[in-house]
Amino acid sequence: MNDPAEGFNRKVFAFNVAVDKAVLQPASDVAGSGRGPILTGVHNFAANLDTPGDILNNVLQGRLMKAAANTLRFGVNTTAGIGGLFDPSTALGLPAQETDFGETLYVWGVGEGNYQMLPLIGPSTERDTAGLIVDYAINPLRFAIKSPESDYVTGAKVIDKIGSRARHSDTVDSILYDSADPYAQARLLYLQNRHYTLGEAPSDANFEDPYAQ
């Protein structure tokens, strides 16, 4: 773990915690468990919008079977799932094959670089930050959806983040407000979970950062 900018990262982390305390935590309290039908529908819709980017990254990673599965999943959820509000694909044995350009860079042999703490977004690495930028640029739906529909998409993603914060409320509150060193704890859990998702190492962590995209 390389964190040469820890002093600056801690300041960004403090800003993110302040935003969480002022906005996300109260909003998640209103959202309850984050698993009601409305928030579930918003989550499904937001996840479906990310699937074309998953497909493209699957192809770039040479994982063509996963690309085919995600393509079929996107078609089923967009049609039978009424624009992605419902997730019939999972019931049909087509679970999400989520990925991102950060993972694509990993597959291509690019090192993760230094640890970073991004404003509002949260924990990252230099590799994953580059991946976030590329994912935004290459998602085909970014070019297909124009205003005002694009504003609805943005709103859905914001609401989904609130729902995610609510679903993981106990874990997030424990890390941000109960840890002796919340910054170090968040860093450890993020890196553990990221390495696990990339298949680098086993991990007991399953931490979904409340600020993550």
Buried (B, 14 or more C-beta within 10 A) or exposed (E): EEBEBBEEBBEBBEEBBEBBEEEBBEBBEEBEEBEEEEBBBBBBBBBBBBBBBBBBBBBBBEBEEBBBBBBEBBEBBBEEBEEBBBBBBBEEEBEBBBBBBBBBBBBEEBEBBBBBBBEBBBBBBBBBBBBBEBBEEBBEBBEEBEEEEEEEBEEBBEBBBBBBBBBBBEBBBEBBEEBEEBBBBBBBBBBBBBBBBBEEEEBEBEBBBBBBB
